[in-house]
Amino acid sequence: MNDTCPTCRHYAALREQAKRAGDYSKATDYEVLRRRHPSHTVHIPRQPGKRCV
């Protein structure tokens, strides 16, 4: 995660909130948004063997 990006931090916080609520579909959606939001100039690769949620 890009700790300096406010959008990354926001999506990560929303993801964690959704996970705590048991909404893993929404948590995954927030992870996808975090990885794809436009201020990133490079693709953030998925970690092999690790789940996003």
Buried (B, 14 or more C-beta within 10 A) or exposed (E): EBEEBEBBBBBBEBBEEBBEEEBBEBBBBBBEBBBEBEEBEEEBEEEEEEEBB
